[in-house]
Amino acid sequence: MRVYELAVLIVLGALAACSLSPEYRRPAVPTPAAWSEPVVNVAPALMPIAAVGSPSAWPDAAWWQGFRTPALSVLVEIARRNNADLEAALARIVQADAQVRVAGAGLWPVLDASVEAGRDWRNAGRGLNGSMSYGAALTANYQVDLFGGIRAGVDAARIAAELSRFDREAVALSVVSGVAVTYFQVLQFRNRLTVAERNLEIAESVLRLVETRVREGAASPLDLYQQRTAVAGQRAALPSLRTQERQAINALSTLLGEVPGIVALDDAWLLEIAPPSVAPGLPSELLNRRPDIRTAEARLQVANAQIGVARAAYFPTVELTGRDGYASTVLSGLFDPLGTTYGLAAGIAQTVFDGGRRDGQVDVAKARQDELIAAYRQSVLVAFADVEDALTAAANAETREALQLDAVEQAREAYRLAEARYREGATDLLAVLDAQRSLYQAEDQVVQSRFERLQAAVDLFSALGGGWATGGGSF
């Protein structure tokens, strides 16, 4: 039988292959019909800056652009190019794709070409006589995948490659979310520094007023020392904010894949950045949107395919070997049709006793599948909780900011009245100190509340899986 006849048997064997893997079905998980969005009791007059954008069916793929901050978009692009974690995730994709090719090679025959030459010596009575022999052959070896063991391994490798892509999406979402939050954090510390420096100027202005009143005998030295204490306290708060600002910049540099200290940022005012509106969609959509859930399901599908690999070990292996070539005692006649040689061999191997090894391998594969079913369900429940937490945090952050903005207005008016009355001698310095302290705290808190609101928006985008969707990543 010639090699082309062997090829026919190979095709027939491939067509006869069957799968021993269980039919995959996505595990059932308790899924709420809708998100339980909290009620926000905030008077319309107290609502903060309106959110930019309008709700959509699902977050856009480039969701960070919804903050309408060009600097943030530039930082995200830098991170997507340079972040080390993303580079490592991409390398894992390349590895997984290569492993698919390695596994798929088992579905094809192995062809070996050989060329040989030799001399045989024999005793002819008066000496040794030698004769030359030449040969050239093409040998094909093929394991017929009658029971689908090899194909199940290929399926497992293919799903693992898909898993690596889901994993990269999860890493990318984490990196982009980290860039956004850290950028807002840098702005928060810078804005708080601005507030602190502005209030320090106010405190120093009041100190000059007190010094004048003390010289004129209209105020006691106690007022002077009290105001000096307030000024010194506000000065002491500045170094800590500068340290936190520098640490946030260094953290941002790491996310961007840059050396700490070389990232240059603008001095944007945090209150001018409004979080975009987000429509969370249906909870059931989350199963196909969050890359970590898709990763957990892909692991489960790999385990499902591995059961087929383990089960295939129960059945015999069929090996086909074909050889087609030429042999001659004269090199010039090596490829003469009369010197053609060919052959076909088939072998069947079956393990008779293995001490329970195959049973154990099947049990391990099944237990691994049970483990990953539980892990998948847990990941889905955690994802639902993440979205609910993010929705609650976003709503309450909006409420806090609205109330804090009102507190700032009240504190400014209280300070204006207290300073005016002190100038007129109608009140003591204690009232000014209290009003001054309240104003600083209120302005500092409103910056922090805007940061919390922006952070809550990023967390919500992240909990919803960003803008990632089945069939193509967003990063």
Summary of the structure (lengths in Angstrom):
residues: 475
radius of gyration: 37.4
end to end distance: 54.3
largest distance: 142.1
contacts: 1462
relative contact order: 0.17
helix: 64%
strand: 12%
